[in-house]
Amino acid sequence: MGREPYRSDGLASPITLPGRRPHAGYANCGGDGVGRVGRRTPGDRYGARGAPGGTRTPRTTKKLLEARVELARKDHERQLAEVQQERLVVDEVRMATEEDQIVVEVMIRAAEDSTAALRAQV
């Protein structure tokens, strides 16, 4: 099976199963699974000693930022569409109000005309 890999501090390395990411194993081993004390990895910064959800590299950070920007853009477009829809409704209400006002003015004029005609008869 080959010789047993040893850590720099003399302890045996944590055993890793095939397909599994090596875990830290011991405190202060830097999260790289080999145990070089003081070694820092991306997993160290974003997950405690290579905990799940660790290994965030500049590339994955960029992808996360791009996804966040895309979500913000879609949300902004949705809000714009809502505002435009509300403006259309407001315009329709304003136009209907103006039409109603014209109808009321015509009815007032007709009433005044009929009143004047009745007064002329008397």
trRosetta pair geometry for C-beta under 8 A, 3 or more apart (Angstrom, degrees):
i j d omega theta_ij theta_ji phi_ij phi_ji
4 12 5.9 -47 165 -127 123 106
4 13 7.9 -180 169 25 78 89
5 12 7.5 98 81 -160 60 67
5 13 4.6 -10 97 8 106 134
5 34 7.9 -78 154 -139 133 80
6 10 6.5 -15 179 -143 120 28
6 11 7.3 151 -159 80 78 25
6 12 6.3 -63 -111 -106 64 45
6 13 6.8 -159 -122 -26 13 86
7 10 6.8 -37 74 35 81 21
7 11 5.0 -5 40 64 124 73
7 12 7.1 65 -4 128 94 6
7 13 5.5 140 -55 -77 86 68
7 26 7.8 -5 -96 27 175 137
7 29 7.3 -62 -144 -131 139 122
7 34 7.1 149 -115 156 79 54
7 35 3.6 -38 -132 95 120 148
7 36 7.9 -156 -160 -62 83 41
8 35 6.3 -169 18 112 81 93
8 36 5.6 69 -9 -113 136 59
8 37 6.4 -119 72 1 125 89
9 35 6.8 -104 17 154 98 119
9 37 6.5 72 -47 -36 115 123
11 26 6.8 78 82 -42 153 156
11 35 7.3 -134 69 -168 98 162
13 22 7.9 -31 169 -153 110 135
13 25 7.1 -129 -173 -63 51 174
13 33 7.4 55 -172 157 109 68
13 34 6.5 -33 -124 -140 125 44
13 35 6.1 -146 -113 -4 78 127
14 22 6.3 134 80 -165 110 93
14 23 6.1 -81 120 66 160 77
14 24 7.6 84 -9 100 153 25
14 25 3.2 -143 -47 -89 128 127
14 26 7.6 -167 -49 -16 108 79
14 33 6.4 -97 56 -154 112 73
14 35 7.8 142 -2 -53 88 112
16 20 5.5 -159 -173 82 84 101
16 21 7.6 -90 -146 129 124 16
16 22 4.3 -64 -82 -92 137 82
16 23 7.8 159 -100 8 92 67
16 33 6.5 32 -65 -170 134 133
17 20 4.3 60 63 7 86 131
21 33 7.3 -141 159 -60 66 144
21 50 7.0 -157 137 174 118 117
21 55 8.0 -117 -145 -22 152 135
22 25 7.7 -27 171 -32 91 110
22 32 7.5 22 87 145 120 41
22 33 2.5 79 112 -144 125 148
22 34 7.3 66 114 -45 158 57
22 50 7.5 -16 97 153 64 162
23 33 6.3 84 41 -99 16 92
23 49 7.6 61 178 130 74 98
23 50 5.8 180 -141 98 52 122
24 27 7.7 48 142 -95 126 23
24 29 5.2 148 -172 59 81 108
24 30 7.5 169 -131 62 96 36
24 31 5.1 -38 -87 -99 102 49
24 33 7.0 -90 -89 -78 27 51
24 49 3.5 -3 -63 162 154 118
24 50 5.2 163 -51 37 87 110
25 29 6.0 -8 62 33 93 160
25 33 7.0 99 -12 -135 113 51
25 35 6.6 -50 65 -78 131 106
26 29 4.9 89 68 -34 83 125
26 35 6.6 41 42 -122 113 109
27 49 7.8 -98 -129 -80 42 154
28 37 5.8 23 136 -141 100 91
28 38 7.6 7 174 -54 94 51
29 32 7.3 -123 136 40 85 72
29 33 7.9 96 125 -71 124 10
29 34 7.8 -174 168 75 110 42
29 35 4.2 -49 -152 -124 121 61
29 36 7.4 94 -172 45 71 31
29 37 6.3 -63 -118 -91 47 59
29 39 7.9 -9 160 43 51 98
29 49 7.0 69 55 -147 80 117
30 35 7.4 140 34 -139 99 20
30 36 6.0 -29 29 75 151 69
30 37 6.7 170 -27 -139 110 22
30 38 6.3 -16 -73 67 121 17
30 39 3.8 69 -177 66 165 76
30 40 6.2 -111 -149 -74 99 32
30 41 6.5 97 157 -6 90 95
30 44 6.1 -46 -172 -84 56 138
30 49 7.4 102 95 -129 12 78
31 40 8.0 33 40 -145 111 40
31 41 5.3 -130 90 43 107 115
31 43 4.8 -159 150 98 133 107
31 44 4.2 -177 28 -77 142 82
31 47 7.6 135 -142 86 143 84
31 48 7.9 -169 -87 145 123 33
31 49 4.2 -165 -81 -159 89 44
31 50 3.5 158 -164 -31 91 92
31 54 6.8 -163 -175 -160 135 157
32 35 7.6 -126 70 -21 87 26
32 36 6.6 -10 56 34 134 93
32 39 5.3 -35 -2 104 137 131
32 41 5.1 136 -76 -36 90 138
32 43 7.8 147 -81 50 53 122
32 44 8.0 -31 -44 -47 76 112
32 50 7.1 172 -61 -61 23 135
33 50 6.8 69 -47 -66 85 179
34 39 7.8 8 64 44 102 157
36 39 4.2 60 87 -24 105 130
40 44 5.0 -124 -154 66 66 152
40 45 7.1 58 -180 -48 106 90
41 44 4.8 113 52 -8 66 101
41 45 7.8 -137 95 -3 44 82
41 50 7.1 27 70 -77 132 94
41 54 7.9 48 104 159 107 124
41 55 7.4 -32 141 -97 111 72
42 45 6.0 -56 -157 32 40 107
42 46 6.5 -3 162 12 72 111
42 54 7.2 129 112 158 73 83
42 55 5.3 67 93 -142 109 46
42 56 5.6 -146 165 63 111 46
42 57 5.0 -61 -98 -83 172 59
43 46 6.7 -78 -140 53 29 85
43 47 5.4 -43 -171 52 72 103
43 49 7.7 10 127 156 101 19
43 50 4.2 39 138 -104 138 62
43 51 7.6 163 177 31 98 47
43 54 3.2 47 -147 153 85 128
43 55 4.4 -12 -73 -57 93 61
43 56 7.7 126 -89 8 44 59
44 47 7.7 -66 -96 63 10 60
44 49 6.6 21 -115 -97 73 34
44 50 6.9 -14 -69 -47 59 66
44 54 7.4 51 -33 -158 25 123
45 56 7.4 -97 81 55 100 99
46 53 7.2 -116 133 131 100 78
46 54 5.6 140 82 -146 87 51
46 55 7.5 -93 60 35 120 13
46 56 4.2 37 6 18 169 118
47 50 6.2 26 95 -166 110 9
47 51 3.9 -140 167 58 104 81
47 52 6.6 -157 -153 71 148 25
47 53 5.1 148 -89 85 128 73
47 54 2.9 -103 40 -81 130 80
47 55 7.5 -27 21 -2 125 49
47 56 7.9 127 -17 -10 94 96
48 51 4.7 37 54 -16 72 128
48 54 8.0 -113 38 -86 31 112
50 54 5.0 -112 -144 25 36 173
50 55 7.5 33 -135 -41 73 84
51 54 5.5 129 59 -49 50 108
55 60 7.6 86 128 9 75 153
56 60 5.2 -119 -150 83 64 125
56 61 5.8 84 162 -60 102 87
56 64 7.9 -12 -152 -13 116 142
57 60 5.2 94 48 11 72 95
57 61 6.9 -128 98 -4 37 90
58 61 5.4 -55 -146 38 33 116
58 62 6.3 39 154 -24 66 102
59 62 5.7 -52 -153 31 30 112
59 63 6.6 28 150 -17 63 104
60 63 5.4 -51 -148 37 38 112
60 64 6.3 42 151 -21 67 102
61 64 5.7 -52 -149 35 32 112
61 65 6.4 32 152 -18 64 105
62 65 5.7 -55 -150 37 31 111
62 66 6.3 33 152 -20 66 105
63 66 5.6 -51 -146 35 33 112
63 67 6.4 34 153 -20 65 103
64 67 5.7 -53 -149 35 31 111
64 68 6.3 32 152 -20 65 106
65 68 5.6 -54 -148 36 32 112
65 69 6.3 34 153 -20 66 104
66 69 5.7 -53 -147 36 32 112
66 70 6.3 34 152 -21 65 105
67 70 5.6 -53 -149 35 32 113
67 71 6.5 33 152 -19 65 103
68 71 5.8 -52 -150 35 32 111
68 72 6.4 31 152 -18 65 106
69 72 5.7 -55 -148 37 32 111
69 73 6.3 34 152 -22 66 105
70 73 5.7 -52 -148 34 31 112
70 74 6.5 29 155 -17 64 104
71 74 5.9 -55 -148 37 31 108
71 75 6.3 30 154 -18 65 108
72 75 5.7 -56 -147 38 31 112
72 76 6.2 34 153 -22 65 106
73 76 5.6 -53 -148 35 31 112
73 77 6.4 31 153 -19 64 104
74 77 5.7 -52 -149 35 33 111
74 78 6.4 35 152 -21 64 104
75 78 5.6 -53 -150 34 32 113
75 79 6.5 32 152 -18 65 105
76 79 5.7 -55 -149 37 32 110
76 80 6.4 35 151 -21 65 104
77 80 5.6 -52 -149 35 33 114
77 81 6.4 35 152 -21 65 103
78 81 5.7 -53 -151 34 32 112
78 82 6.6 34 150 -20 64 103
79 82 5.6 -51 -150 34 35 113
79 83 6.4 35 152 -19 66 104
80 83 5.7 -54 -149 36 33 111
80 84 6.3 32 153 -18 66 105
81 84 5.8 -54 -148 37 31 111
81 85 6.4 34 152 -21 64 105
82 85 5.7 -55 -151 35 31 113
82 86 6.4 31 152 -18 65 105
83 86 5.7 -54 -149 36 32 111
83 87 6.4 36 151 -22 65 103
84 87 5.6 -51 -149 33 34 114
84 88 6.6 38 151 -22 64 100
85 88 5.7 -50 -154 31 34 113
85 89 6.7 33 150 -17 64 103
86 89 5.6 -53 -151 35 35 112
86 90 6.3 36 151 -20 67 105
87 90 5.6 -53 -147 37 33 112
87 91 6.3 36 154 -20 66 104
88 91 5.7 -54 -149 35 30 112
88 92 6.4 31 153 -20 65 105
89 92 5.7 -54 -150 35 32 112
89 93 6.4 30 153 -18 65 106
90 93 5.8 -55 -149 37 31 110
90 94 6.3 32 153 -20 66 107
91 94 5.7 -55 -146 36 31 111
91 95 6.3 28 156 -17 66 106
92 95 5.9 -56 -147 37 29 108
92 96 6.3 28 155 -17 64 107
93 96 5.7 -56 -147 38 30 111
93 97 6.2 34 152 -22 65 106
94 97 5.6 -54 -149 35 30 113
94 98 6.5 31 152 -19 64 103
95 98 5.6 -51 -149 35 34 111
95 99 6.4 35 152 -19 65 103
96 99 5.6 -52 -149 36 34 113
96 100 6.3 36 151 -20 65 104
97 100 5.6 -52 -148 36 32 112
97 101 6.3 35 151 -23 64 104
98 101 5.5 -52 -149 33 33 114
98 102 6.6 35 152 -20 65 101
99 102 5.7 -52 -151 33 33 111
99 103 6.5 34 151 -19 65 104
100 103 5.6 -53 -150 36 34 113
100 104 6.3 34 152 -20 66 105
101 104 5.7 -53 -148 36 32 112
101 105 6.4 33 152 -19 65 104
102 105 5.7 -54 -149 36 32 111
102 106 6.4 33 153 -19 65 104
103 106 5.8 -54 -150 35 31 112
103 107 6.4 31 152 -18 65 105
104 107 5.7 -55 -149 37 32 111
104 108 6.4 35 152 -22 66 103
105 108 5.6 -51 -148 34 33 112
105 109 6.4 33 153 -18 65 103
106 109 5.8 -53 -149 36 32 111
106 110 6.4 33 152 -20 65 105
107 110 5.6 -52 -147 36 33 113
107 111 6.4 34 153 -20 65 105
108 111 5.7 -55 -149 36 31 111
108 112 6.3 31 152 -19 65 105
109 112 5.7 -54 -147 37 32 111
109 113 6.2 33 153 -21 66 105
110 113 5.7 -52 -147 36 31 112
110 114 6.3 27 155 -16 65 105
111 114 5.9 -54 -145 39 30 107
111 115 6.2 34 153 -21 64 107
112 115 5.6 -54 -147 36 31 113
112 116 6.3 31 154 -19 65 105
113 116 5.7 -55 -149 37 30 110
113 117 6.4 31 152 -20 65 105
114 117 5.5 -51 -146 36 35 113
114 118 6.4 37 153 -20 65 103
115 118 5.8 -53 -149 35 31 110
115 119 6.4 31 152 -19 64 105
116 119 5.7 -53 -147 36 32 111
116 120 6.4 36 153 -23 64 104
117 120 5.7 -52 -149 32 32 113
117 121 6.7 34 151 -23 63 102
118 121 5.8 -53 -154 29 34 112
118 122 6.8 27 153 -17 65 107
119 122 5.9 -60 -152 35 34 108
